[in-house]
Amino acid sequence: MSFSRGPKKPVQEVDTNVWACTNEDCAGWMRESYSFEETPQCPLCQSPMNKEVRVLPELED
């Protein structure tokens, strides 16, 4: 039995607003659109987070 997924269409990458952890020892980040708080804390280490822009794959709604 084989599974064919067919040709994959390329995923477009776009500038995306994210929250990034300020703790140098932590790699935590999240897309701004997935944050429920106005200024979130890192969910991994509870440090403050800063806004950044990263080039990420575009998500479909």
mmCIF file as Biopython writes it, N, C-alpha, C and O atoms, coordinates in Angstrom:
data_model
#
loop_
_atom_site.group_PDB
_atom_site.id
_atom_site.type_symbol
_atom_site.label_atom_id
_atom_site.label_alt_id
_atom_site.label_comp_id
_atom_site.label_asym_id
_atom_site.label_entity_id
_atom_site.label_seq_id
_atom_site.pdbx_PDB_ins_code
_atom_site.Cartn_x
_atom_site.Cartn_y
_atom_site.Cartn_z
_atom_site.occupancy
_atom_site.B_iso_or_equiv
_atom_site.auth_seq_id
_atom_site.auth_asym_id
_atom_site.pdbx_PDB_model_num
ATOM 1   N N  . MET A ? 1  ? 0.848  -1.169 0.000  1.0 0.0 1  A 1 
ATOM 2   C CA . MET A ? 1  ? 0.000  0.000  0.000  1.0 0.0 1  A 1 
ATOM 3   C C  . MET A ? 1  ? 0.897  1.236  0.000  1.0 0.0 1  A 1 
ATOM 4   O O  . MET A ? 1  ? 1.827  1.322  0.802  1.0 0.0 1  A 1 
ATOM 5   N N  . SER A ? 2  ? 0.632  2.185  -0.882 1.0 0.0 2  A 1 
ATOM 6   C CA . SER A ? 2  ? 1.417  3.416  -0.894 1.0 0.0 2  A 1 
ATOM 7   C C  . SER A ? 2  ? 0.478  4.613  -0.807 1.0 0.0 2  A 1 
ATOM 8   O O  . SER A ? 2  ? -0.673 4.566  -1.240 1.0 0.0 2  A 1 
ATOM 9   N N  . PHE A ? 3  ? 0.997  5.655  -0.249 1.0 0.0 3  A 1 
ATOM 10  C CA . PHE A ? 3  ? 0.226  6.879  -0.105 1.0 0.0 3  A 1 
ATOM 11  C C  . PHE A ? 3  ? 0.836  7.953  -0.981 1.0 0.0 3  A 1 
ATOM 12  O O  . PHE A ? 3  ? 2.039  8.208  -0.914 1.0 0.0 3  A 1 
ATOM 13  N N  . SER A ? 4  ? 0.026  8.571  -1.788 1.0 0.0 4  A 1 
ATOM 14  C CA . SER A ? 4  ? 0.499  9.641  -2.652 1.0 0.0 4  A 1 
ATOM 15  C C  . SER A ? 4  ? -0.118 10.950 -2.184 1.0 0.0 4  A 1 
ATOM 16  O O  . SER A ? 4  ? -1.338 11.102 -2.126 1.0 0.0 4  A 1 
ATOM 17  N N  . ARG A ? 5  ? 0.731  11.860 -1.863 1.0 0.0 5  A 1 
ATOM 18  C CA . ARG A ? 5  ? 0.252  13.172 -1.425 1.0 0.0 5  A 1 
ATOM 19  C C  . ARG A ? 5  ? 0.226  14.163 -2.578 1.0 0.0 5  A 1 
ATOM 20  O O  . ARG A ? 5  ? -0.230 15.296 -2.423 1.0 0.0 5  A 1 
ATOM 21  N N  . GLY A ? 6  ? 0.707  13.742 -3.709 1.0 0.0 6  A 1 
ATOM 22  C CA . GLY A ? 6  ? 0.732  14.625 -4.864 1.0 0.0 6  A 1 
ATOM 23  C C  . GLY A ? 6  ? 1.808  15.678 -4.716 1.0 0.0 6  A 1 
ATOM 24  O O  . GLY A ? 6  ? 2.520  15.712 -3.712 1.0 0.0 6  A 1 
ATOM 25  N N  . PRO A ? 7  ? 1.927  16.535 -5.712 1.0 0.0 7  A 1 
ATOM 26  C CA . PRO A ? 7  ? 2.958  17.575 -5.649 1.0 0.0 7  A 1 
ATOM 27  C C  . PRO A ? 7  ? 2.607  18.602 -4.563 1.0 0.0 7  A 1 
ATOM 28  O O  . PRO A ? 7  ? 1.457  19.016 -4.419 1.0 0.0 7  A 1 
ATOM 29  N N  . LYS A ? 8  ? 3.620  18.989 -3.820 1.0 0.0 8  A 1 
ATOM 30  C CA . LYS A ? 8  ? 3.404  20.001 -2.782 1.0 0.0 8  A 1 
ATOM 31  C C  . LYS A ? 8  ? 3.601  21.378 -3.381 1.0 0.0 8  A 1 
ATOM 32  O O  . LYS A ? 8  ? 4.552  21.619 -4.124 1.0 0.0 8  A 1 
ATOM 33  N N  . LYS A ? 9  ? 2.681  22.287 -3.043 1.0 0.0 9  A 1 
ATOM 34  C CA . LYS A ? 9  ? 2.880  23.643 -3.522 1.0 0.0 9  A 1 
ATOM 35  C C  . LYS A ? 9  ? 3.812  24.354 -2.553 1.0 0.0 9  A 1 
ATOM 36  O O  . LYS A ? 9  ? 3.748  24.102 -1.349 1.0 0.0 9  A 1 
ATOM 37  N N  . PRO A ? 10 ? 4.668  25.227 -3.040 1.0 0.0 10 A 1 
ATOM 38  C CA . PRO A ? 10 ? 5.631  25.897 -2.166 1.0 0.0 10 A 1 
ATOM 39  C C  . PRO A ? 10 ? 4.914  26.783 -1.144 1.0 0.0 10 A 1 
ATOM 40  O O  . PRO A ? 10 ? 3.898  27.411 -1.442 1.0 0.0 10 A 1 
ATOM 41  N N  . VAL A ? 11 ? 5.462  26.812 0.047  1.0 0.0 11 A 1 
ATOM 42  C CA . VAL A ? 11 ? 4.900  27.639 1.110  1.0 0.0 11 A 1 
ATOM 43  C C  . VAL A ? 11 ? 5.533  29.018 1.018  1.0 0.0 11 A 1 
ATOM 44  O O  . VAL A ? 11 ? 6.756  29.156 1.010  1.0 0.0 11 A 1 
ATOM 45  N N  . GLN A ? 12 ? 4.689  30.027 0.950  1.0 0.0 12 A 1 
ATOM 46  C CA . GLN A ? 12 ? 5.184  31.402 0.856  1.0 0.0 12 A 1 
ATOM 47  C C  . GLN A ? 12 ? 5.614  31.874 2.231  1.0 0.0 12 A 1 
ATOM 48  O O  . GLN A ? 12 ? 4.919  31.635 3.219  1.0 0.0 12 A 1 
ATOM 49  N N  . GLU A ? 13 ? 6.763  32.549 2.300  1.0 0.0 13 A 1 
ATOM 50  C CA . GLU A ? 13 ? 7.240  33.104 3.557  1.0 0.0 13 A 1 
ATOM 51  C C  . GLU A ? 13 ? 6.978  34.606 3.558  1.0 0.0 13 A 1 
ATOM 52  O O  . GLU A ? 13 ? 7.170  35.284 2.548  1.0 0.0 13 A 1 
ATOM 53  N N  . VAL A ? 14 ? 6.535  35.116 4.710  1.0 0.0 14 A 1 
ATOM 54  C CA . VAL A ? 14 ? 6.171  36.531 4.824  1.0 0.0 14 A 1 
ATOM 55  C C  . VAL A ? 14 ? 6.737  37.107 6.120  1.0 0.0 14 A 1 
ATOM 56  O O  . VAL A ? 14 ? 7.018  36.373 7.067  1.0 0.0 14 A 1 
ATOM 57  N N  . ASP A ? 15 ? 6.900  38.433 6.148  1.0 0.0 15 A 1 
ATOM 58  C CA . ASP A ? 15 ? 7.280  39.109 7.380  1.0 0.0 15 A 1 
ATOM 59  C C  . ASP A ? 15 ? 6.140  38.932 8.382  1.0 0.0 15 A 1 
ATOM 60  O O  . ASP A ? 15 ? 4.983  39.208 8.066  1.0 0.0 15 A 1 
ATOM 61  N N  . THR A ? 16 ? 6.469  38.474 9.585  1.0 0.0 16 A 1 
ATOM 62  C CA . THR A ? 16 ? 5.466  38.152 10.592 1.0 0.0 16 A 1 
ATOM 63  C C  . THR A ? 16 ? 5.853  38.786 11.922 1.0 0.0 16 A 1 
ATOM 64  O O  . THR A ? 16 ? 6.991  38.651 12.371 1.0 0.0 16 A 1 
ATOM 65  N N  . ASN A ? 17 ? 4.910  39.473 12.550 1.0 0.0 17 A 1 
ATOM 66  C CA . ASN A ? 17 ? 5.149  40.045 13.874 1.0 0.0 17 A 1 
ATOM 67  C C  . ASN A ? 17 ? 5.133  38.923 14.905 1.0 0.0 17 A 1 
ATOM 68  O O  . ASN A ? 17 ? 4.203  38.117 14.946 1.0 0.0 17 A 1 
ATOM 69  N N  . VAL A ? 18 ? 6.176  38.879 15.742 1.0 0.0 18 A 1 
ATOM 70  C CA . VAL A ? 18 ? 6.274  37.855 16.776 1.0 0.0 18 A 1 
ATOM 71  C C  . VAL A ? 18 ? 6.672  38.501 18.096 1.0 0.0 18 A 1 
ATOM 72  O O  . VAL A ? 18 ? 7.168  39.627 18.130 1.0 0.0 18 A 1 
ATOM 73  N N  . TRP A ? 19 ? 6.445  37.773 19.173 1.0 0.0 19 A 1 
ATOM 74  C CA . TRP A ? 19 ? 6.983  38.095 20.487 1.0 0.0 19 A 1 
ATOM 75  C C  . TRP A ? 19 ? 8.166  37.170 20.708 1.0 0.0 19 A 1 
ATOM 76  O O  . TRP A ? 19 ? 8.041  35.958 20.530 1.0 0.0 19 A 1 
ATOM 77  N N  . ALA A ? 20 ? 9.319  37.719 21.092 1.0 0.0 20 A 1 
ATOM 78  C CA . ALA A ? 20 ? 10.518 36.915 21.332 1.0 0.0 20 A 1 
ATOM 79  C C  . ALA A ? 20 ? 10.979 37.112 22.768 1.0 0.0 20 A 1 
ATOM 80  O O  . ALA A ? 20 ? 10.950 38.227 23.290 1.0 0.0 20 A 1 
ATOM 81  N N  . CYS A ? 21 ? 11.402 36.032 23.398 1.0 0.0 21 A 1 
ATOM 82  C CA . CYS A ? 21 ? 11.862 36.068 24.780 1.0 0.0 21 A 1 
ATOM 83  C C  . CYS A ? 21 ? 13.126 36.923 24.884 1.0 0.0 21 A 1 
ATOM 84  O O  . CYS A ? 21 ? 13.993 36.870 24.012 1.0 0.0 21 A 1 
ATOM 85  N N  . THR A ? 22 ? 13.224 37.715 25.962 1.0 0.0 22 A 1 
ATOM 86  C CA . THR A ? 22 ? 14.395 38.566 26.183 1.0 0.0 22 A 1 
ATOM 87  C C  . THR A ? 22 ? 15.524 37.832 26.906 1.0 0.0 22 A 1 
ATOM 88  O O  . THR A ? 22 ? 16.640 38.346 26.981 1.0 0.0 22 A 1 
ATOM 89  N N  . ASN A ? 23 ? 15.253 36.646 27.435 1.0 0.0 23 A 1 
ATOM 90  C CA . ASN A ? 23 ? 16.256 35.852 28.133 1.0 0.0 23 A 1 
ATOM 91  C C  . ASN A ? 23 ? 17.178 35.207 27.099 1.0 0.0 23 A 1 
ATOM 92  O O  . ASN A ? 23 ? 16.718 34.436 26.257 1.0 0.0 23 A 1 
ATOM 93  N N  . GLU A ? 24 ? 18.466 35.515 27.155 1.0 0.0 24 A 1 
ATOM 94  C CA . GLU A ? 24 ? 19.421 34.997 26.167 1.0 0.0 24 A 1 
ATOM 95  C C  . GLU A ? 24 ? 19.532 33.475 26.185 1.0 0.0 24 A 1 
ATOM 96  O O  . GLU A ? 24 ? 19.914 32.872 25.182 1.0 0.0 24 A 1 
ATOM 97  N N  . ASP A ? 25 ? 19.204 32.852 27.308 1.0 0.0 25 A 1 
ATOM 98  C CA . ASP A ? 25 ? 19.303 31.397 27.419 1.0 0.0 25 A 1 
ATOM 99  C C  . ASP A ? 25 ? 18.031 30.687 26.964 1.0 0.0 25 A 1 
ATOM 100 O O  . ASP A ? 25 ? 17.966 29.459 26.998 1.0 0.0 25 A 1 
ATOM 101 N N  . CYS A ? 26 ? 17.028 31.440 26.544 1.0 0.0 26 A 1 
ATOM 102 C CA . CYS A ? 26 ? 15.747 30.865 26.139 1.0 0.0 26 A 1 
ATOM 103 C C  . CYS A ? 26 ? 15.486 31.183 24.666 1.0 0.0 26 A 1 
ATOM 104 O O  . CYS A ? 26 ? 15.742 32.299 24.214 1.0 0.0 26 A 1 
ATOM 105 N N  . ALA A ? 27 ? 14.986 30.218 23.935 1.0 0.0 27 A 1 
ATOM 106 C CA . ALA A ? 27 ? 14.686 30.419 22.508 1.0 0.0 27 A 1 
ATOM 107 C C  . ALA A ? 27 ? 13.186 30.611 22.276 1.0 0.0 27 A 1 
ATOM 108 O O  . ALA A ? 27 ? 12.716 30.455 21.149 1.0 0.0 27 A 1 
ATOM 109 N N  . GLY A ? 28 ? 12.428 30.948 23.327 1.0 0.0 28 A 1 
ATOM 110 C CA . GLY A ? 28 ? 10.979 31.067 23.207 1.0 0.0 28 A 1 
ATOM 111 C C  . GLY A ? 28 ? 10.537 32.229 22.333 1.0 0.0 28 A 1 
ATOM 112 O O  . GLY A ? 28 ? 11.111 33.317 22.384 1.0 0.0 28 A 1 
ATOM 113 N N  . TRP A ? 29 ? 9.514  31.982 21.534 1.0 0.0 29 A 1 
ATOM 114 C CA . TRP A ? 29 ? 8.890  33.026 20.725 1.0 0.0 29 A 1 
ATOM 115 C C  . TRP A ? 29 ? 7.501  32.548 20.341 1.0 0.0 29 A 1 
ATOM 116 O O  . TRP A ? 29 ? 7.208  31.354 20.405 1.0 0.0 29 A 1 
ATOM 117 N N  . MET A ? 30 ? 6.639  33.491 19.937 1.0 0.0 30 A 1 
ATOM 118 C CA . MET A ? 30 ? 5.298  33.139 19.466 1.0 0.0 30 A 1 
ATOM 119 C C  . MET A ? 30 ? 4.830  34.206 18.480 1.0 0.0 30 A 1 
ATOM 120 O O  . MET A ? 30 ? 5.226  35.369 18.560 1.0 0.0 30 A 1 
ATOM 121 N N  . ARG A ? 31 ? 3.989  33.786 17.565 1.0 0.0 31 A 1 
ATOM 122 C CA . ARG A ? 31 ? 3.399  34.738 16.632 1.0 0.0 31 A 1 
ATOM 123 C C  . ARG A ? 31 ? 2.509  35.701 17.416 1.0 0.0 31 A 1 
ATOM 124 O O  . ARG A ? 31 ? 1.781  35.292 18.321 1.0 0.0 31 A 1 
ATOM 125 N N  . GLU A ? 32 ? 2.575  36.971 17.062 1.0 0.0 32 A 1 
ATOM 126 C CA . GLU A ? 32 ? 1.778  37.985 17.751 1.0 0.0 32 A 1 
ATOM 127 C C  . GLU A ? 32 ? 0.283  37.660 17.674 1.0 0.0 32 A 1 
ATOM 128 O O  . GLU A ? 32 ? -0.454 37.905 18.629 1.0 0.0 32 A 1 
ATOM 129 N N  . SER A ? 33 ? -0.158 37.117 16.561 1.0 0.0 33 A 1 
ATOM 130 C CA . SER A ? 33 ? -1.578 36.820 16.380 1.0 0.0 33 A 1 
ATOM 131 C C  . SER A ? 33 ? -2.062 35.673 17.270 1.0 0.0 33 A 1 
ATOM 132 O O  . SER A ? 33 ? -3.269 35.465 17.397 1.0 0.0 33 A 1 
ATOM 133 N N  . TYR A ? 34 ? -1.137 34.924 17.891 1.0 0.0 34 A 1 
ATOM 134 C CA . TYR A ? 34 ? -1.516 33.828 18.785 1.0 0.0 34 A 1 
ATOM 135 C C  . TYR A ? 34 ? -1.364 34.193 20.258 1.0 0.0 34 A 1 
ATOM 136 O O  . TYR A ? 34 ? -1.502 33.335 21.130 1.0 0.0 34 A 1 
ATOM 137 N N  . SER A ? 35 ? -1.083 35.455 20.534 1.0 0.0 35 A 1 
ATOM 138 C CA . SER A ? 35 ? -0.935 35.909 21.907 1.0 0.0 35 A 1 
ATOM 139 C C  . SER A ? 35 ? -2.260 36.473 22.401 1.0 0.0 35 A 1 
ATOM 140 O O  . SER A ? 35 ? -2.920 37.231 21.690 1.0 0.0 35 A 1 
ATOM 141 N N  . PHE A ? 36 ? -2.650 36.105 23.617 1.0 0.0 36 A 1 
ATOM 142 C CA . PHE A ? 36 ? -3.892 36.610 24.193 1.0 0.0 36 A 1 
ATOM 143 C C  . PHE A ? 36 ? -3.654 37.826 25.075 1.0 0.0 36 A 1 
ATOM 144 O O  . PHE A ? 36 ? -4.615 38.482 25.478 1.0 0.0 36 A 1 
ATOM 145 N N  . GLU A ? 37 ? -2.412 38.143 25.383 1.0 0.0 37 A 1 
ATOM 146 C CA . GLU A ? 37 ? -2.077 39.262 26.250 1.0 0.0 37 A 1 
ATOM 147 C C  . GLU A ? 37 ? -1.465 40.392 25.440 1.0 0.0 37 A 1 
ATOM 148 O O  . GLU A ? 37 ? -0.854 40.165 24.396 1.0 0.0 37 A 1 
ATOM 149 N N  . GLU A ? 38 ? -1.637 41.617 25.935 1.0 0.0 38 A 1 
ATOM 150 C CA . GLU A ? 38 ? -1.073 42.779 25.244 1.0 0.0 38 A 1 
ATOM 151 C C  . GLU A ? 38 ? 0.449  42.753 25.284 1.0 0.0 38 A 1 
ATOM 152 O O  . GLU A ? 38 ? 1.098  43.081 24.291 1.0 0.0 38 A 1 
ATOM 153 N N  . THR A ? 39 ? 1.019  42.373 26.404 1.0 0.0 39 A 1 
ATOM 154 C CA . THR A ? 39 ? 2.468  42.195 26.544 1.0 0.0 39 A 1 
ATOM 155 C C  . THR A ? 39 ? 2.702  40.880 27.291 1.0 0.0 39 A 1 
ATOM 156 O O  . THR A ? 39 ? 2.744  40.862 28.521 1.0 0.0 39 A 1 
ATOM 157 N N  . PRO A ? 40 ? 2.852  39.794 26.556 1.0 0.0 40 A 1 
ATOM 158 C CA . PRO A ? 40 ? 2.958  38.468 27.190 1.0 0.0 40 A 1 
ATOM 159 C C  . PRO A ? 40 ? 4.300  38.222 27.860 1.0 0.0 40 A 1 
ATOM 160 O O  . PRO A ? 40 ? 5.295  38.886 27.568 1.0 0.0 40 A 1 
ATOM 161 N N  . GLN A ? 41 ? 4.304  37.247 28.767 1.0 0.0 41 A 1 
ATOM 162 C CA . GLN A ? 41 ? 5.536  36.711 29.329 1.0 0.0 41 A 1 
ATOM 163 C C  . GLN A ? 41 ? 5.844  35.424 28.585 1.0 0.0 41 A 1 
ATOM 164 O O  . GLN A ? 41 ? 4.945  34.769 28.059 1.0 0.0 41 A 1 
ATOM 165 N N  . CYS A ? 42 ? 7.109  35.069 28.545 1.0 0.0 42 A 1 
ATOM 166 C CA . CYS A ? 42 ? 7.517  33.841 27.862 1.0 0.0 42 A 1 
ATOM 167 C C  . CYS A ? 42 ? 6.848  32.640 28.523 1.0 0.0 42 A 1 
ATOM 168 O O  . CYS A ? 42 ? 6.937  32.484 29.741 1.0 0.0 42 A 1 
ATOM 169 N N  . PRO A ? 43 ? 6.185  31.794 27.748 1.0 0.0 43 A 1 
ATOM 170 C CA . PRO A ? 43 ? 5.543  30.622 28.329 1.0 0.0 43 A 1 
ATOM 171 C C  . PRO A ? 43 ? 6.546  29.559 28.794 1.0 0.0 43 A 1 
ATOM 172 O O  . PRO A ? 43 ? 6.177  28.642 29.527 1.0 0.0 43 A 1 
ATOM 173 N N  . LEU A ? 44 ? 7.801  29.676 28.377 1.0 0.0 44 A 1 
ATOM 174 C CA . LEU A ? 44 ? 8.812  28.689 28.761 1.0 0.0 44 A 1 
ATOM 175 C C  . LEU A ? 44 ? 9.551  29.080 30.037 1.0 0.0 44 A 1 
ATOM 176 O O  . LEU A ? 44 ? 9.808  28.229 30.888 1.0 0.0 44 A 1 
ATOM 177 N N  . CYS A ? 45 ? 9.901  30.378 30.180 1.0 0.0 45 A 1 
ATOM 178 C CA . CYS A ? 45 ? 10.714 30.788 31.337 1.0 0.0 45 A 1 
ATOM 179 C C  . CYS A ? 45 ? 10.123 31.978 32.099 1.0 0.0 45 A 1 
ATOM 180 O O  . CYS A ? 45 ? 10.708 32.412 33.092 1.0 0.0 45 A 1 
ATOM 181 N N  . GLN A ? 46 ? 8.999  32.507 31.668 1.0 0.0 46 A 1 
ATOM 182 C CA . GLN A ? 46 ? 8.293  33.631 32.296 1.0 0.0 46 A 1 
ATOM 183 C C  . GLN A ? 46 ? 9.060  34.946 32.249 1.0 0.0 46 A 1 
ATOM 184 O O  . GLN A ? 46 ? 8.762  35.849 33.032 1.0 0.0 46 A 1 
ATOM 185 N N  . SER A ? 47 ? 10.040 35.083 31.354 1.0 0.0 47 A 1 
ATOM 186 C CA . SER A ? 47 ? 10.747 36.356 31.164 1.0 0.0 47 A 1 
ATOM 187 C C  . SER A ? 47 ? 9.899  37.274 30.302 1.0 0.0 47 A 1 
ATOM 188 O O  . SER A ? 47 ? 8.990  36.816 29.610 1.0 0.0 47 A 1 
ATOM 189 N N  . PRO A ? 48 ? 10.193 38.584 30.339 1.0 0.0 48 A 1 
ATOM 190 C CA . PRO A ? 48 ? 9.483  39.510 29.449 1.0 0.0 48 A 1 
ATOM 191 C C  . PRO A ? 48 ? 9.776  39.176 27.990 1.0 0.0 48 A 1 
ATOM 192 O O  . PRO A ? 48 ? 10.774 38.526 27.678 1.0 0.0 48 A 1 
ATOM 193 N N  . MET A ? 49 ? 8.891  39.629 27.099 1.0 0.0 49 A 1 
ATOM 194 C CA . MET A ? 49 ? 9.066  39.399 25.668 1.0 0.0 49 A 1 
ATOM 195 C C  . MET A ? 49 ? 9.047  40.730 24.928 1.0 0.0 49 A 1 
ATOM 196 O O  . MET A ? 49 ? 8.381  41.674 25.353 1.0 0.0 49 A 1 
ATOM 197 N N  . ASN A ? 50 ? 9.776  40.803 23.824 1.0 0.0 50 A 1 
ATOM 198 C CA . ASN A ? 50 ? 9.817  41.985 22.962 1.0 0.0 50 A 1 
ATOM 199 C C  . ASN A ? 50 ? 9.256  41.639 21.601 1.0 0.0 50 A 1 
ATOM 200 O O  . ASN A ? 50 ? 9.328  40.493 21.156 1.0 0.0 50 A 1 
ATOM 201 N N  . LYS A ? 51 ? 8.688  42.657 20.934 1.0 0.0 51 A 1 
ATOM 202 C CA . LYS A ? 51 ? 8.189  42.458 19.575 1.0 0.0 51 A 1 
ATOM 203 C C  . LYS A ? 51 ? 9.355  42.414 18.601 1.0 0.0 51 A 1 
ATOM 204 O O  . LYS A ? 51 ? 10.321 43.167 18.728 1.0 0.0 51 A 1 
ATOM 205 N N  . GLU A ? 52 ? 9.247  41.514 17.623 1.0 0.0 52 A 1 
ATOM 206 C CA . GLU A ? 52 ? 10.214 41.395 16.534 1.0 0.0 52 A 1 
ATOM 207 C C  . GLU A ? 52 ? 9.455  41.066 15.256 1.0 0.0 52 A 1 
ATOM 208 O O  . GLU A ? 52 ? 8.274  40.721 15.289 1.0 0.0 52 A 1 
ATOM 209 N N  . VAL A ? 53 ? 10.145 41.179 14.142 1.0 0.0 53 A 1 
ATOM 210 C CA . VAL A ? 53 ? 9.598  40.736 12.860 1.0 0.0 53 A 1 
ATOM 211 C C  . VAL A ? 53 ? 10.505 39.640 12.338 1.0 0.0 53 A 1 
ATOM 212 O O  . VAL A ? 53 ? 11.721 39.813 12.250 1.0 0.0 53 A 1 
ATOM 213 N N  . ARG A ? 54 ? 9.900  38.497 11.990 1.0 0.0 54 A 1 
ATOM 214 C CA . ARG A ? 54 ? 10.658 37.353 11.441 1.0 0.0 54 A 1 
ATOM 215 C C  . ARG A ? 54 ? 9.997  36.924 10.136 1.0 0.0 54 A 1 
ATOM 216 O O  . ARG A ? 54 ? 8.796  37.104 9.937  1.0 0.0 54 A 1 
ATOM 217 N N  . VAL A ? 55 ? 10.809 36.355 9.260  1.0 0.0 55 A 1 
ATOM 218 C CA . VAL A ? 55 ? 10.288 35.810 8.009  1.0 0.0 55 A 1 
ATOM 219 C C  . VAL A ? 55 ? 9.900  34.352 8.308  1.0 0.0 55 A 1 
ATOM 220 O O  . VAL A ? 55 ? 10.756 33.507 8.570  1.0 0.0 55 A 1 
ATOM 221 N N  . LEU A ? 56 ? 8.587  34.083 8.260  1.0 0.0 56 A 1 
ATOM 222 C CA . LEU A ? 56 ? 8.055  32.760 8.597  1.0 0.0 56 A 1 
ATOM 223 C C  . LEU A ? 56 ? 7.110  32.280 7.518  1.0 0.0 56 A 1 
ATOM 224 O O  . LEU A ? 56 ? 6.596  33.085 6.741  1.0 0.0 56 A 1 
ATOM 225 N N  . PRO A ? 57 ? 6.873  30.980 7.459  1.0 0.0 57 A 1 
ATOM 226 C CA . PRO A ? 57 ? 5.868  30.468 6.505  1.0 0.0 57 A 1 
ATOM 227 C C  . PRO A ? 57 ? 4.499  31.073 6.810  1.0 0.0 57 A 1 
ATOM 228 O O  . PRO A ? 57 ? 4.104  31.197 7.969  1.0 0.0 57 A 1 
ATOM 229 N N  . GLU A ? 58 ? 3.796  31.440 5.766  1.0 0.0 58 A 1 
ATOM 230 C CA . GLU A ? 58 ? 2.466  32.013 5.914  1.0 0.0 58 A 1 
ATOM 231 C C  . GLU A ? 58 ? 1.496  30.921 6.353  1.0 0.0 58 A 1 
ATOM 232 O O  . GLU A ? 58 ? 1.497  29.825 5.794  1.0 0.0 58 A 1 
ATOM 233 N N  . LEU A ? 59 ? 0.670  31.219 7.351  1.0 0.0 59 A 1 
ATOM 234 C CA . LEU A ? 59 ? -0.323 30.271 7.820  1.0 0.0 59 A 1 
ATOM 235 C C  . LEU A ? 59 ? -1.663 30.557 7.155  1.0 0.0 59 A 1 
ATOM 236 O O  . LEU A ? 59 ? -2.034 31.709 6.935  1.0 0.0 59 A 1 
ATOM 237 N N  . GLU A ? 60 ? -2.376 29.488 6.842  1.0 0.0 60 A 1 
ATOM 238 C CA . GLU A ? 60 ? -3.711 29.655 6.268  1.0 0.0 60 A 1 
ATOM 239 C C  . GLU A ? 60 ? -4.705 29.788 7.393  1.0 0.0 60 A 1 
ATOM 240 O O  . GLU A ? 60 ? -4.612 29.089 8.402  1.0 0.0 60 A 1 
ATOM 241 N N  . ASP A ? 61 ? -5.668 30.695 7.222  1.0 0.0 61 A 1 
ATOM 242 C CA . ASP A ? 61 ? -6.689 30.902 8.261  1.0 0.0 61 A 1 
ATOM 243 C C  . ASP A ? 61 ? -7.694 29.807 8.296  1.0 0.0 61 A 1 
ATOM 244 O O  . ASP A ? 61 ? -8.614 29.839 9.113  1.0 0.0 61 A 1 
#
